[in-house]
Amino acid sequence: MGMAVDVRELSSIEDMAAAAALIDRIWGEERVVMPALLRALATHGGEVLGAYRGTELVGAQVAFLGTRDGRLVLHSHITGVAPGQQGAGVGYALKRGQREWCLARGIDTVTWTFDPLVARNAHFNLQKLGAVADRFHRDFYGDMPDAINAGDRSDRLEVSWELRSPRVEAALRGELAEPDAEGVPAAVDERDGLPVSRPLPEEGPVLVAVPPDYHALRRREPDAAAAWRSAVADALEAATARGHAATGFVRGRGYVLEPAAPAP
């Protein structure tokens, strides 16, 4: 684990086969993505990166060019870290590598989606990377048969990672503090392990709580997990439709969403 992570672009079909096999292993499903598709993406403007410790492939990332509100962006579709390597800096190294890849090509924005119930990913995306989540998609991918998502609704938050922004630069220096949630009204709060829903406040920021470990809760108490899924989806859908964006995540609490700044 102490060996440095080396991130590099993948190009050969052998590299793509190794990346596809790793992604299958992470998601517990065969043919999540085909090696031929990865090679086509990498050859025609997309991004396929591999993270290595020595000669071992420990992470992979797949992204393609797209648009958001008429702007060119890179959409990051998959970032996967090998089992046993989570929390060891591999995902962070891949995202740093992605930023460098984009800036070298004049791309200023990366987007991706993630499950809003997974607290560790929320904290990583909003606090460690400095992304902002401003769109909510209910059941975005439909039914997903992989080992992580099977039997659950595929709700997703979409983030925008503005690579040159002061917020992102501060996050990458480790200087982006968690927001102060004291006194922020909660659209979703927690009581005895279950969600408590309240109306959105008329103005100002809002807190949306999530369980500390959704996947463990889903295995242990599926009815409670389903209640969280429903409550969080309703709150995020309503808040983002109103123009709020998740600009921070407080460990042990949840999202702080702030209203959009007024137009000048």
N, C-alpha and C positions, 0 to 999 in steps of 0.2 A: 504493500500500500504506500510505502514511502517513496517509491520511484515516481519521478515526474511524469505528467501526462503530456504526450506529444500529439497535437492535433494537425492533421494534414488532409488535403483534398484526395479523394479516391478517384481513380480513372480506369484501371484495367477491369476486365470482366471477372478476374479472380478476386480483386478487391471487392467488387460489387456482390459477388456470391458470398463472401465472408460477412459483409455488412448485412445482407438479407437474412443469412442464417442467424446472426446475432439478434436481429429485430424479431425474428420468429421465436427465438428462445425467451426473449424478454416478455413478449406478449402471450406466450403460450399457445401460439396458433401457427399453422403452416401457411406460407405464402402470404404473409401480411403485405409484402412488396416483393416484386420479382427482380432478380439481378438485371435482366434486360431493360426494365423500366429505369432502374437506377442509372445504368450506363447512358441511356438516352437522355435522361435529365442532365447528368453531369456534362455530357457532350454538347448540349444545346442550351446552355445558359443557366441551368439549375445548379444547386449546391448539394454535394454529397461529401460529408466530412467523416473521417474516422478518428477516434481517440485511442491512443496506444499507450500502454505501459510496457516499455521495452518492445518486444515483438508481439505482445498480446493485444488484440483488438478488444477494448473494454467499453466502447461507446460508439454510437453512430448517429448521424443527423442527416435528414433529407428535407430539402426546401426547394420551392419553385418560385419563379417570378410571377407577379400578379399586379393588380391595381386595387387601391382603396381610396374611395372618394376622388377618383381621377388621377391619383398619384401612383407612380411606380413603387412597388414594395416587394420585399421578399417574404413569402409566406412559408413559415417553418412548420412543416407537416408532422415530422417525427423527430424527436430527440430521445434516444434510448440509452440507458446505462446498464451494463451487464449485471446480473445478479451477484451480490456480494461486493459490488463496487459503489453502491448508492451512498451518498453522503461523504464521498472521498474526493470530491472536487472534479469528477469527470464531467458532469453536466455543466458545471460552471466553465470549465475549459472549452467545452464545445460551444457554448454561447459566446464566450470571448472570441473564439475562432470565427464564429459566424459574423460577429461585428466587424472583425478585421476583413473578412471576405467581402462584406457589403461595402465598407468604406473604400476599399481598393477599386470598387466598380461604380462609385458614385451613388450608391443606394443608401438612403438615410433612415429608412423605416423597415422594421421587421414586425410581422404579425404572426400570432399563433393562437390556438385555442387550448383550454385546459378545463378539467372538471372542477367547478367551483367548490365542491365539497372536500377536496383534498387540501388540507391546511398547509402541509409542508410545501406543496407546489405553489400555493398562493403566496406564501411568504417569500419563497425563492424568486418568483416572477416579479412581484411588486416591490419588495424591499431589497433583495440582493442585486437584482438586475435593474430596477427602476422603471419597469414597464407600467403602463396604466391600462386597466380593463374598463372599456366603455361600451361594450356590446354584449348582450346575453342572447344565446340561441338555445331554445328548448328542443331537446331530442335531436340535436344537430345532425348526428350521423345515423340516426335510426338504430335498429337493433345491431349490436356488435357482439360477435361470437367469441371474442378472445377471452383469455383467463381473467383479465382485469375487469372487463366491462360487461361480461355476459349476464343477462337478466336484469340489468339496470338501465334506466333511461339515460341517454347520452346528452345531458345538458352540458353546455359549455359557455364559459366566458371567453371573449376574444380580447386579446391585448394588443396594444400598439407600443412598440419599443422604438422610441425616437433617439437614434443612436448618437446624435451630436448634441442632445439637449443637456443643460446643466444638471437636471435631475438624474439622468443616466450616468453622466460623468461622476456625480457625487456618489451614486450607488456603487459604481465600480471601484471607487476609492474607499469604500466601506464607510462612507460618511452620511448615508441616508438613514435618518432615525425613523423608528416606528412612530406613527402618529399618536397623538394624545387622544384616547377614546373617552377620557373622563368627561361625563356630562353629555356625551353625544347620544341622542335618542336612538333607541334600537327598534328597527323594523322586525328583526328576529333576535330574540334573546334565548337564553337557556335556563331551564328550571328542572331539576331532578333528572338531567340527562336528555330531556325532550325539548323541542323548540317551542317558543312562545312567540306568536306573531302579533304585531301591532301595526296600525296604520302608519304610512309614511308621514313624517312631519311636513308641514306646509312649506318650509324653507330650511336652508342650512344643511349641514352634513348629517349622515345617517349611518348607523352601525348595523351590520348583518352578521350575526354570529354563525359559526359552523362548528361541528364537533371536532375535537382534537385529533382523532384518528378515525376517519369515516370508514375505511376499508375494514378495520377491526370491528367497528360497531356493526357493520353490515353482516359480518360473519356471526357475530354474537347475538345481535338483536335486530333482525331484518325489519321488523315493524317500526322500530325507532328510526332506523336508517331511512326508511321510506318516508316517514314523517318529516325528517330533516330535508330530504330531497325536495319534497313538495313545498315546504315553507321557504327554503332558500331560493328556489326557482321563482316563486311568486314575488318575493321581495326584490330580487335582482332584476327581474323582468320589468317590474313597475318602476324601479329607480332608474334604470338605464333608459327606459322609454321617456322618462321625464328629463333626461339629460345629465343625470348623475354619472360619475365615473369612479371606480374603485382606485384610489390613489395610494392606499396603504393597507397593511395587514398587521394586526396586533396579535402576537402569539397568545394563545389561550382565550382569545375573544373572537376576532373575526375581521371582516372588511370594514374599513371606513370609506364611505362614498361621499364625494363632494359634488355640489352642483357645478355645471359648466360655468366658466367665467363669462360675464356678459360681453357682447360684442362691443368693440370700441366705437 
